[in-house]
Amino acid sequence: MSTPILSKHRLAGALGDLLVDVRTGDRHNPRPAVLIIHGFKGFKDWGMFPVVAERLARAGFTAASFNLSGSGVDDGGDFSLADNFARNTYSAELDDVTRMVAALRAGTPLGIAPPPSIGLLGHSRGGGMAILAAARDPGIGALVTWAAIGTIDRWSDEAKASWRRRGHLNIQNTRTGQVLPMGTAILDDIAEHAGGALDILAAAGRIETPWLILHGESDESVPVDDARMLADASRRSSTRLLLVPSGHTFGATHPLTGMPETLDRVMGETVGWFSRHLT
């Protein structure tokens, strides 16, 4: 297997640019592709994402990771795009994922041959977006979610009322201490679409592609019950639920130092799933 080479690309997203990394060992011949979708306050270069992208590329896939246009994060990993973060919504993120899948299918925008098949790997909120995207797109060949959310409505009525009164919710970047205001557009998005186009559990029931649900039993950010609800909503023999003894990031930190045992297992299960189901 040839050594993967990294290339960087910039595409138009819903709220700004999509900053894209593509790792592949062959840009001229078709290879199955995997799109990696980060979660809330995440970005393509956070902790475990470059490592899993490299591992997928070394296994023979084209691995594409990207910063969602509303992530607020630039290509250096800094939260310098605060206006985009403030305006972000779930609908914008789903739009970004759809644009990335289209770019992968075309191949040319990312400097690769069009892949014969595409898989989605999403973490946390990115897992929810992967579920919604896979439910809408029967051409997705395989799905893996890590610590995926089961609903977009994750705040109490009291918290949302206070948020609306203030006009924003302050989100702290625990790594840097930076405070990022998040506007009310996302509340409007939840109110309008939580029971419809952005209903993750309903989408889970429509997914026919092989789906691996991975979740930490002691997840401190997304309760493990979300994973069980997703598996129950699927009810398909092609869906597998695997719970592992870990928290939300499977032992990964940013920057990643060493290889946590659970993360290594999760990545191995993920690569194996895509190897079995993408051709």
Stockholm file with secondary structure:
# STOCKHOLM 1.0

chainA/1-279         MSTPILSKHRLAGALGDLLVDVRTGDRHNPRPAVLIIHGFKGFKDWGMFPVVAERLARAGFTAASFNLSGSGVDDGGDFSLADNFARNTYSAELDDVTRMVAALRAGTPLGIAPPPSIGLLGHSRGGGMAILAAARDPGIGALVTWAAIGTIDRWSDEAKASWRRRGHLNIQNTRTGQVLPMGTAILDDIAEHAGGALDILAAAGRIETPWLILHGESDESVPVDDARMLADASRRSSTRLLLVPSGHTFGATHPLTGMPETLDRVMGETVGWFSRHLT
#=GR chainA/1-279 SS CCCCEEEEEEEECSSSEEEEEEEESCSSSCCCEEEEECCTTCCTTSTTHHHHHHHHHHTTCEEEEEECTTSCCCTTSCCCCHHHHHHCCHHHHHHHHHHHHHHHHHCGGGTSCCCSCEEEEEETHHHHHHHHHHHHCTTEEEEEEESCCSCSCCSCHHHHHHHHHHTCEEEECTTTCCEEEECSHHHHHHHHHTTTTTCHHHHHTTCCSCEEEEEETTCSSSCHHHHHHHHHHHCCTTEEEEEESSCTTTTCCSSCCSCCHHHHHHHHHHHHHHHHHCC
#=GC SS_cons         CCCCEEEEEEEECSSSEEEEEEEESCSSSCCCEEEEECCTTCCTTSTTHHHHHHHHHHTTCEEEEEECTTSCCCTTSCCCCHHHHHHCCHHHHHHHHHHHHHHHHHCGGGTSCCCSCEEEEEETHHHHHHHHHHHHCTTEEEEEEESCCSCSCCSCHHHHHHHHHHTCEEEECTTTCCEEEECSHHHHHHHHHTTTTTCHHHHHTTCCSCEEEEEETTCSSSCHHHHHHHHHHHCCTTEEEEEESSCTTTTCCSSCCSCCHHHHHHHHHHHHHHHHHCC
//
